[in-house]
Amino acid sequence: MLKENEQLTKPRAPRHCHTNAWETKTSVEKKGFKRAEAATYLGVTAVTIDRLTKRGLLHPSRALRHPIYSRDDLDRFLRETS
């Protein structure tokens, strides 16, 4: 029996359990990185990315506003220089 000030409420799921349409879609593997992201991926600084590009060791796509470094190119660089 309920006391005078008690109300019946249904239990709520924690906030992080709610999903929307965007969260239920499968994630897409990132294929291109901006300069700072490429630096993080390689474990170097952004200035090093600039130097490697200038030396011709990295080949960014310049089709967009910012140079985009492909994951394949970064992986190739790691394979060839290790």
N, CA, C and O atoms as CSV, one atom per row, in Angstrom:
chain,resi,resn,atom,element,x,y,z
A,1,MET,N,N,0.835,-1.172,0.000
A,1,MET,CA,C,0.000,0.000,0.000
A,1,MET,C,C,0.891,1.250,0.000
A,1,MET,O,O,1.927,1.273,0.663
A,2,LEU,N,N,0.496,2.260,-0.726
A,2,LEU,CA,C,1.274,3.486,-0.836
A,2,LEU,C,C,1.018,4.386,0.357
A,2,LEU,O,O,-0.090,4.483,0.884
A,3,LYS,N,N,2.106,5.043,0.756
A,3,LYS,CA,C,1.950,6.057,1.787
A,3,LYS,C,C,1.362,7.303,1.158
A,3,LYS,O,O,1.185,7.354,-0.059
A,4,GLU,N,N,1.065,8.273,1.936
A,4,GLU,CA,C,0.359,9.456,1.471
A,4,GLU,C,C,1.095,10.222,0.363
A,4,GLU,O,O,0.445,10.664,-0.584
A,5,ASN,N,N,2.424,10.399,0.439
A,5,ASN,CA,C,3.168,11.199,-0.531
A,5,ASN,C,C,3.854,10.372,-1.614
A,5,ASN,O,O,4.539,10.943,-2.462
A,6,GLU,N,N,3.699,9.079,-1.619
A,6,GLU,CA,C,4.353,8.228,-2.611
A,6,GLU,C,C,3.496,8.117,-3.868
A,6,GLU,O,O,2.267,8.114,-3.804
A,7,GLN,N,N,4.164,8.028,-4.995
A,7,GLN,CA,C,3.482,7.841,-6.259
A,7,GLN,C,C,4.088,6.649,-6.971
A,7,GLN,O,O,5.257,6.319,-6.769
A,8,LEU,N,N,3.304,6.018,-7.788
A,8,LEU,CA,C,3.818,4.933,-8.606
A,8,LEU,C,C,4.485,5.536,-9.841
A,8,LEU,O,O,3.872,6.320,-10.567
A,9,THR,N,N,5.715,5.173,-10.067
A,9,THR,CA,C,6.402,5.617,-11.282
A,9,THR,C,C,7.074,4.409,-11.895
A,9,THR,O,O,7.574,3.527,-11.196
A,10,LYS,N,N,7.074,4.388,-13.202
A,10,LYS,CA,C,7.748,3.264,-13.832
A,10,LYS,C,C,9.250,3.550,-13.843
A,10,LYS,O,O,9.653,4.700,-14.019
A,11,PRO,N,N,10.074,2.535,-13.660
A,11,PRO,CA,C,11.522,2.743,-13.648
A,11,PRO,C,C,12.001,3.258,-14.998
A,11,PRO,O,O,11.547,2.802,-16.048
A,12,ARG,N,N,12.918,4.206,-14.958
A,12,ARG,CA,C,13.450,4.779,-16.188
A,12,ARG,C,C,14.818,4.187,-16.468
A,12,ARG,O,O,15.605,3.929,-15.557
A,13,ALA,N,N,15.085,3.978,-17.756
A,13,ALA,CA,C,16.400,3.481,-18.172
A,13,ALA,C,C,17.404,4.617,-18.023
A,13,ALA,O,O,17.035,5.784,-18.159
A,14,PRO,N,N,18.661,4.298,-17.749
A,14,PRO,CA,C,19.676,5.349,-17.684
A,14,PRO,C,C,19.739,6.116,-18.998
A,14,PRO,O,O,19.441,5.573,-20.061
A,15,ARG,N,N,20.129,7.378,-18.913
A,15,ARG,CA,C,20.138,8.262,-20.077
A,15,ARG,C,C,20.972,7.704,-21.230
A,15,ARG,O,O,20.619,7.891,-22.394
A,16,HIS,N,N,22.072,7.022,-20.918
A,16,HIS,CA,C,22.932,6.519,-21.980
A,16,HIS,C,C,22.344,5.317,-22.711
A,16,HIS,O,O,22.903,4.887,-23.720
A,17,CYS,N,N,21.240,4.767,-22.231
A,17,CYS,CA,C,20.640,3.605,-22.882
A,17,CYS,C,C,19.714,3.988,-24.029
A,17,CYS,O,O,19.368,3.142,-24.853
A,18,HIS,N,N,19.311,5.252,-24.089
A,18,HIS,CA,C,18.429,5.673,-25.165
A,18,HIS,C,C,19.206,5.711,-26.471
A,18,HIS,O,O,20.354,6.154,-26.514
A,19,THR,N,N,18.582,5.254,-27.505
A,19,THR,CA,C,19.227,5.285,-28.813
A,19,THR,C,C,18.328,6.041,-29.780
A,19,THR,O,O,17.108,6.081,-29.616
A,20,ASN,N,N,18.931,6.620,-30.760
A,20,ASN,CA,C,18.154,7.249,-31.815
A,20,ASN,C,C,18.568,6.629,-33.139
A,20,ASN,O,O,19.392,5.715,-33.175
A,21,ALA,N,N,18.004,7.119,-34.208
A,21,ALA,CA,C,18.262,6.520,-35.524
A,21,ALA,C,C,19.736,6.597,-35.909
A,21,ALA,O,O,20.246,5.686,-36.561
A,22,TRP,N,N,20.426,7.661,-35.521
A,22,TRP,CA,C,21.831,7.815,-35.885
A,22,TRP,C,C,22.712,6.813,-35.160
A,22,TRP,O,O,23.686,6.324,-35.732
A,23,GLU,N,N,22.390,6.499,-33.910
A,23,GLU,CA,C,23.216,5.590,-33.127
A,23,GLU,C,C,23.049,4.142,-33.550
A,23,GLU,O,O,23.936,3.326,-33.300
A,24,THR,N,N,21.952,3.809,-34.174
A,24,THR,CA,C,21.719,2.417,-34.535
A,24,THR,C,C,22.374,2.053,-35.864
A,24,THR,O,O,22.490,0.870,-36.186
A,25,LYS,N,N,22.804,3.049,-36.640
A,25,LYS,CA,C,23.470,2.749,-37.904
A,25,LYS,C,C,24.878,2.238,-37.640
A,25,LYS,O,O,25.490,2.559,-36.621
A,26,THR,N,N,25.365,1.465,-38.544
A,26,THR,CA,C,26.717,0.950,-38.391
A,26,THR,C,C,27.728,2.073,-38.588
A,26,THR,O,O,27.487,3.014,-39.345
A,27,SER,N,N,28.849,1.968,-37.907
A,27,SER,CA,C,29.857,3.008,-38.037
A,27,SER,C,C,30.651,2.812,-39.323
A,27,SER,O,O,30.805,1.694,-39.815
A,28,VAL,N,N,31.139,3.903,-39.845
A,28,VAL,CA,C,31.902,3.894,-41.083
A,28,VAL,C,C,33.364,4.116,-40.728
A,28,VAL,O,O,33.694,5.024,-39.965
A,29,GLU,N,N,34.229,3.292,-41.279
A,29,GLU,CA,C,35.657,3.422,-41.025
A,29,GLU,C,C,36.163,4.709,-41.662
A,29,GLU,O,O,35.860,5.008,-42.817
A,30,LYS,N,N,36.931,5.459,-40.898
A,30,LYS,CA,C,37.456,6.723,-41.394
A,30,LYS,C,C,38.579,6.453,-42.383
A,30,LYS,O,O,39.537,5.749,-42.065
A,31,LYS,N,N,38.461,7.009,-43.576
A,31,LYS,CA,C,39.443,6.759,-44.641
A,31,LYS,C,C,40.381,7.934,-44.866
A,31,LYS,O,O,41.466,7.751,-45.418
A,32,GLY,N,N,39.991,9.135,-44.454
A,32,GLY,CA,C,40.819,10.309,-44.677
A,32,GLY,C,C,40.961,11.128,-43.415
A,32,GLY,O,O,40.048,11.189,-42.591
A,33,PHE,N,N,42.123,11.763,-43.269
A,33,PHE,CA,C,42.416,12.530,-42.072
A,33,PHE,C,C,42.895,13.934,-42.432
A,33,PHE,O,O,43.612,14.116,-43.416
A,34,LYS,N,N,42.502,14.918,-41.640
A,34,LYS,CA,C,43.092,16.245,-41.757
A,34,LYS,C,C,44.506,16.185,-41.188
A,34,LYS,O,O,44.911,15.168,-40.625
A,35,ARG,N,N,45.242,17.261,-41.335
A,35,ARG,CA,C,46.654,17.298,-40.953
A,35,ARG,C,C,46.884,16.875,-39.487
A,35,ARG,O,O,47.724,16.017,-39.218
A,36,ALA,N,N,46.155,17.463,-38.563
A,36,ALA,CA,C,46.335,17.148,-37.142
A,36,ALA,C,C,45.952,15.704,-36.838
A,36,ALA,O,O,46.603,15.047,-36.025
A,37,GLU,N,N,44.893,15.204,-37.491
A,37,GLU,CA,C,44.472,13.815,-37.287
A,37,GLU,C,C,45.512,12.852,-37.846
A,37,GLU,O,O,45.788,11.813,-37.247
A,38,ALA,N,N,46.092,13.200,-39.002
A,38,ALA,CA,C,47.142,12.364,-39.595
A,38,ALA,C,C,48.353,12.327,-38.672
A,38,ALA,O,O,48.982,11.282,-38.506
A,39,ALA,N,N,48.678,13.461,-38.075
A,39,ALA,CA,C,49.806,13.521,-37.141
A,39,ALA,C,C,49.556,12.611,-35.944
A,39,ALA,O,O,50.449,11.876,-35.523
A,40,THR,N,N,48.365,12.656,-35.406
A,40,THR,CA,C,48.013,11.784,-34.278
A,40,THR,C,C,48.080,10.323,-34.694
A,40,THR,O,O,48.584,9.489,-33.942
A,41,TYR,N,N,47.580,10.004,-35.873
A,41,TYR,CA,C,47.589,8.634,-36.385
A,41,TYR,C,C,49.011,8.091,-36.497
A,41,TYR,O,O,49.268,6.930,-36.176
A,42,LEU,N,N,49.936,8.946,-36.956
A,42,LEU,CA,C,51.335,8.518,-37.098
A,42,LEU,C,C,52.141,8.686,-35.817
A,42,LEU,O,O,53.239,8.143,-35.695
A,43,GLY,N,N,51.601,9.431,-34.866
A,43,GLY,CA,C,52.327,9.654,-33.613
A,43,GLY,C,C,53.418,10.708,-33.757
A,43,GLY,O,O,54.456,10.629,-33.100
A,44,VAL,N,N,53.182,11.684,-34.610
A,44,VAL,CA,C,54.142,12.767,-34.832
A,44,VAL,C,C,53.411,14.096,-34.677
A,44,VAL,O,O,52.213,14.123,-34.396
A,45,THR,N,N,54.141,15.204,-34.864
A,45,THR,CA,C,53.513,16.517,-34.789
A,45,THR,C,C,52.987,16.926,-36.166
A,45,THR,O,O,53.339,16.329,-37.184
A,46,ALA,N,N,52.146,17.948,-36.176
A,46,ALA,CA,C,51.602,18.463,-37.430
A,46,ALA,C,C,52.711,19.045,-38.306
A,46,ALA,O,O,52.639,18.963,-39.533
A,47,VAL,N,N,53.729,19.627,-37.688
A,47,VAL,CA,C,54.859,20.176,-38.446
A,47,VAL,C,C,55.592,19.052,-39.178
A,47,VAL,O,O,56.049,19.236,-40.306
A,48,THR,N,N,55.702,17.901,-38.542
A,48,THR,CA,C,56.344,16.746,-39.189
A,48,THR,C,C,55.532,16.303,-40.401
A,48,THR,O,O,56.103,15.925,-41.424
A,49,ILE,N,N,54.214,16.346,-40.296
A,49,ILE,CA,C,53.360,16.011,-41.446
A,49,ILE,C,C,53.668,16.965,-42.595
A,49,ILE,O,O,53.766,16.536,-43.745
A,50,ASP,N,N,53.819,18.249,-42.296
A,50,ASP,CA,C,54.167,19.227,-43.337
A,50,ASP,C,C,55.512,18.898,-43.973
A,50,ASP,O,O,55.657,18.959,-45.194
A,51,ARG,N,N,56.481,18.553,-43.157
A,51,ARG,CA,C,57.820,18.218,-43.672
A,51,ARG,C,C,57.783,16.976,-44.558
A,51,ARG,O,O,58.398,16.950,-45.624
A,52,LEU,N,N,57.068,15.958,-44.120
A,52,LEU,CA,C,56.968,14.720,-44.907
A,52,LEU,C,C,56.264,14.970,-46.238
A,52,LEU,O,O,56.612,14.374,-47.258
A,53,THR,N,N,55.273,15.854,-46.217
A,53,THR,CA,C,54.569,16.200,-47.452
A,53,THR,C,C,55.501,16.954,-48.398
A,53,THR,O,O,55.538,16.681,-49.598
A,54,LYS,N,N,56.244,17.895,-47.849
A,54,LYS,CA,C,57.168,18.680,-48.673
A,54,LYS,C,C,58.252,17.795,-49.297
A,54,LYS,O,O,58.673,18.030,-50.429
A,55,ARG,N,N,58.699,16.784,-48.560
A,55,ARG,CA,C,59.713,15.854,-49.066
A,55,ARG,C,C,59.133,14.833,-50.045
A,55,ARG,O,O,59.881,14.077,-50.664
A,56,GLY,N,N,57.818,14.805,-50.187
A,56,GLY,CA,C,57.176,13.882,-51.118
A,56,GLY,C,C,56.921,12.503,-50.541
A,56,GLY,O,O,56.625,11.566,-51.282
A,57,LEU,N,N,57.031,12.369,-49.232
A,57,LEU,CA,C,56.803,11.064,-48.599
A,57,LEU,C,C,55.326,10.817,-48.287
A,57,LEU,O,O,54.906,9.668,-48.152
A,58,LEU,N,N,54.549,11.875,-48.173
A,58,LEU,CA,C,53.095,11.777,-48.002
A,58,LEU,C,C,52.439,12.538,-49.140
A,58,LEU,O,O,52.958,13.554,-49.601
A,59,HIS,N,N,51.290,12.038,-49.593
A,59,HIS,CA,C,50.619,12.613,-50.757
A,59,HIS,C,C,49.156,12.909,-50.413
A,59,HIS,O,O,48.283,12.071,-50.637
A,60,PRO,N,N,48.889,14.102,-49.869
A,60,PRO,CA,C,47.501,14.417,-49.516
A,60,PRO,C,C,46.674,14.770,-50.741
A,60,PRO,O,O,47.196,15.226,-51.758
A,61,SER,N,N,45.376,14.550,-50.619
A,61,SER,CA,C,44.440,15.016,-51.641
A,61,SER,C,C,44.175,16.484,-51.357
A,61,SER,O,O,43.902,16.863,-50.218
A,62,ARG,N,N,44.254,17.293,-52.369
A,62,ARG,CA,C,44.014,18.726,-52.194
A,62,ARG,C,C,42.711,19.148,-52.887
A,62,ARG,O,O,42.545,20.314,-53.244
A,63,ALA,N,N,41.809,18.216,-53.072
A,63,ALA,CA,C,40.550,18.498,-53.747
A,63,ALA,C,C,39.610,19.331,-52.872
A,63,ALA,O,O,38.722,20.012,-53.385
A,64,LEU,N,N,39.804,19.276,-51.569
A,64,LEU,CA,C,38.948,20.017,-50.647
A,64,LEU,C,C,39.697,21.226,-50.090
A,64,LEU,O,O,40.832,21.499,-50.479
A,65,ARG,N,N,39.066,21.924,-49.202
A,65,ARG,CA,C,39.662,23.127,-48.623
A,65,ARG,C,C,40.950,22.817,-47.867
A,65,ARG,O,O,41.916,23.577,-47.940
A,66,HIS,N,N,40.962,21.709,-47.146
A,66,HIS,CA,C,42.137,21.301,-46.381
A,66,HIS,C,C,42.716,20.037,-47.001
A,66,HIS,O,O,41.969,19.209,-47.522
A,67,PRO,N,N,44.026,19.877,-46.953
A,67,PRO,CA,C,44.604,18.620,-47.456
A,67,PRO,C,C,44.071,17.437,-46.643
A,67,PRO,O,O,43.974,17.507,-45.418
A,68,ILE,N,N,43.735,16.372,-47.330
A,68,ILE,CA,C,43.234,15.160,-46.684
A,68,ILE,C,C,44.232,14.039,-46.951
A,68,ILE,O,O,44.574,13.751,-48.098
A,69,TYR,N,N,44.691,13.415,-45.872
A,69,TYR,CA,C,45.662,12.322,-45.950
A,69,TYR,C,C,44.900,11.008,-45.840
A,69,TYR,O,O,44.190,10.785,-44.859
A,70,SER,N,N,45.038,10.144,-46.830
A,70,SER,CA,C,44.305,8.880,-46.809
A,70,SER,C,C,44.965,7.902,-45.839
A,70,SER,O,O,46.179,7.916,-45.637
A,71,ARG,N,N,44.129,7.059,-45.252
A,71,ARG,CA,C,44.630,6.024,-44.340
A,71,ARG,C,C,45.594,5.101,-45.078
A,71,ARG,O,O,46.610,4.683,-44.522
A,72,ASP,N,N,45.275,4.784,-46.332
A,72,ASP,CA,C,46.142,3.909,-47.120
A,72,ASP,C,C,47.528,4.521,-47.312
A,72,ASP,O,O,48.538,3.824,-47.214
A,73,ASP,N,N,47.575,5.823,-47.585
A,73,ASP,CA,C,48.861,6.497,-47.781
A,73,ASP,C,C,49.655,6.531,-46.473
A,73,ASP,O,O,50.869,6.331,-46.475
A,74,LEU,N,N,48.971,6.783,-45.364
A,74,LEU,CA,C,49.656,6.812,-44.068
A,74,LEU,C,C,50.182,5.417,-43.702
A,74,LEU,O,O,51.293,5.280,-43.189
A,75,ASP,N,N,49.374,4.389,-43.971
A,75,ASP,CA,C,49.813,3.014,-43.709
A,75,ASP,C,C,50.985,2.629,-44.608
A,75,ASP,O,O,51.920,1.961,-44.166
A,76,ARG,N,N,50.933,3.052,-45.871
A,76,ARG,CA,C,52.039,2.794,-46.791
A,76,ARG,C,C,53.327,3.445,-46.281
A,76,ARG,O,O,54.393,2.829,-46.301
A,77,PHE,N,N,53.220,4.684,-45.828
A,77,PHE,CA,C,54.374,5.380,-45.279
A,77,PHE,C,C,54.960,4.613,-44.091
A,77,PHE,O,O,56.177,4.466,-43.988
A,78,LEU,N,N,54.111,4.132,-43.208
A,78,LEU,CA,C,54.590,3.374,-42.048
A,78,LEU,C,C,55.277,2.079,-42.475
A,78,LEU,O,O,56.320,1.721,-41.929
A,79,ARG,N,N,54.698,1.379,-43.444
A,79,ARG,CA,C,55.311,0.131,-43.920
A,79,ARG,C,C,56.681,0.367,-44.550
A,79,ARG,O,O,57.633,-0.366,-44.283
A,80,GLU,N,N,56.766,1.394,-45.387
A,80,GLU,CA,C,57.989,1.648,-46.131
A,80,GLU,C,C,59.126,2.221,-45.276
A,80,GLU,O,O,60.298,2.056,-45.613
A,81,THR,N,N,58.789,2.878,-44.195
A,81,THR,CA,C,59.821,3.518,-43.393
A,81,THR,C,C,60.162,2.742,-42.125
A,81,THR,O,O,61.047,3.151,-41.374
A,82,SER,N,N,59.490,1.654,-41.882
A,82,SER,CA,C,59.766,0.876,-40.663
A,82,SER,C,C,60.886,-0.106,-40.884
A,82,SER,O,O,61.251,-0.842,-39.968
